[in-house]
Amino acid sequence: MNNITEAINKALTRLEEKGDIVITTTTLEPIAEEIIGAIGSYMDDLLDGNEYRAVTNSLNVLVNDVVVNSGNFQTIIGLDKNELKCVLEKLISHIPKL
């Protein structure tokens, strides 16, 4: 079971314990998988696989202090700077207004 499935299972269990929902199945996995599928289909509409990997590669670079220069940017990130800028603009356009 992955972390997302575990988080969804815990949330469903808390909601049931509070009386907000009633779960009538003996296992939460089918419910969690349905929720993950719904979220995944939304993400597919926003980013394609290469774009999603570039975002995760970029975050990995940041948290692990990897040095990225112009010569190795596309190799490490997976997209060139202009392509990644377009991905950033897509993500920013989907951030809810505060």
C-alpha positions as CSV (number, residue, x, y, z in Angstrom):
1,M,0.0,0.0,0.0
2,N,1.4,3.4,-0.9
3,N,1.4,6.6,1.2
4,I,-1.5,8.1,-0.8
5,T,-3.7,5.0,-0.3
6,E,-2.8,5.0,3.4
7,A,-3.7,8.7,3.8
8,I,-7.0,8.2,2.0
9,N,-7.8,5.1,4.2
10,K,-7.1,7.0,7.4
11,A,-9.2,9.9,6.2
12,L,-12.1,7.6,5.4
13,T,-11.8,5.9,8.7
14,R,-11.8,9.2,10.6
15,L,-14.9,10.3,8.6
16,E,-16.7,7.1,9.5
17,E,-15.7,7.3,13.1
18,K,-17.1,10.9,13.3
19,G,-20.4,9.6,11.7
20,D,-19.9,11.8,8.5
21,I,-20.0,8.8,6.2
22,V,-21.0,5.1,6.4
23,I,-18.7,2.6,4.7
24,T,-20.5,-0.6,3.7
25,T,-17.5,-2.6,2.4
26,T,-15.1,-4.7,4.4
27,T,-12.0,-3.2,2.8
28,L,-11.2,0.4,2.0
29,E,-8.8,-0.3,-0.9
30,P,-11.5,-0.2,-3.7
31,I,-12.7,3.2,-2.4
32,A,-9.1,4.6,-2.1
33,E,-8.3,3.3,-5.6
34,E,-11.4,5.0,-7.1
35,I,-10.4,8.3,-5.4
36,I,-6.8,8.0,-6.6
37,G,-8.0,7.3,-10.1
38,A,-10.2,10.4,-10.1
39,I,-7.3,12.5,-8.9
40,G,-5.0,11.0,-11.5
41,S,-7.4,11.7,-14.3
42,Y,-7.5,15.3,-13.2
43,M,-3.7,15.5,-13.2
44,D,-3.6,13.9,-16.7
45,D,-5.7,16.9,-17.9
46,L,-3.2,19.3,-16.3
47,L,0.2,17.8,-16.9
48,D,1.4,15.0,-19.1
49,G,3.8,12.3,-17.8
50,N,7.0,14.2,-19.0
51,E,5.8,17.4,-17.4
52,Y,4.9,15.7,-14.1
53,R,8.3,14.0,-14.0
54,A,10.0,17.4,-14.7
55,V,8.2,18.9,-11.7
56,T,9.2,16.0,-9.4
57,N,12.8,16.1,-10.7
58,S,12.9,19.9,-10.0
59,L,11.6,19.3,-6.5
60,N,14.2,16.5,-6.0
61,V,16.9,18.9,-7.2
62,L,15.8,21.5,-4.6
63,V,15.5,19.3,-1.6
64,N,18.8,17.4,-2.3
65,D,20.9,20.5,-3.2
66,V,21.8,19.2,-6.7
67,V,23.7,21.7,-8.8
68,V,22.0,22.3,-12.1
69,N,23.6,24.4,-14.7
70,S,22.6,25.2,-18.3
71,G,24.7,22.4,-19.7
72,N,22.9,19.6,-17.6
73,F,19.5,21.2,-17.0
74,Q,17.5,19.2,-19.6
75,T,19.3,16.0,-18.7
76,I,18.5,16.3,-15.0
77,I,15.1,18.0,-15.2
78,G,13.8,16.3,-18.3
79,L,12.7,19.4,-20.1
80,D,14.5,22.5,-21.2
81,K,14.0,25.8,-19.4
82,N,11.4,27.1,-21.8
83,E,9.4,23.9,-21.6
84,L,9.6,23.9,-17.8
85,K,8.5,27.6,-17.7
86,C,5.4,26.6,-19.7
87,V,4.7,23.8,-17.1
88,L,5.1,26.4,-14.3
89,E,2.6,28.7,-16.0
90,K,0.1,25.8,-16.3
91,L,0.4,25.1,-12.6
92,I,0.1,28.8,-11.6
93,S,-3.0,29.2,-13.7
94,H,-4.6,26.3,-11.7
95,I,-3.8,27.7,-8.3
96,P,-7.0,28.9,-6.7
97,K,-7.2,32.6,-6.0
98,L,-6.9,33.6,-2.3
